[in-house]
């Protein structure tokens, strides 16, 4: 029978929305700036893991960063100046956008039983269509999910919220697929500039 991709996409979208709304509703004083799906291994395997959900707010980021700076300064006062300098680099590879280090960084989207069902289905698709085709379809699904969810959640004080799918091997490609040109220009001008330079040379 194979995996029902539409069912998986709908289930993932519903779970992301539910978890994200719970976090937002529990922290009405926070302004959330980013949401991400990540944690899917990119090396070929017999199955594919479900992603985890990450979110961060301006308030949580500021607090966590202050705490980290204070600890670093206690260990070595010179580090405080270095951290301040590094923080001025606000590109995609800065702490601000590292979803693995966000305050809410690894929310499971499915229980153990449900996750095992989806993983069995993904294993069947790998056996049928191969790893490369299956993982491409899976990542395209995650991009659609995060785009839909972000559009729904980016309202009110969270209207500037952006969402993306993250991994170590295709980070910039995925970011460009998830965000609008305007969002890329606003938040990651370094990536936009780097892309333009070869064309203009």
PyMOL commands that set and color helices and strands:
alter all, ss='L'
color gray80, all
select helices_A, chain A and resi 5-26+58-75+77-87+95-97+99-101+112-129+131-153+156-158+171-178+181-187+189-200
alter helices_A, ss='H'
color red, helices_A
select strands_A, chain A and resi 32-38+52-57+104-108+162-165
alter strands_A, ss='S'
color yellow, strands_A
deselect
rebuild
show_as cartoon
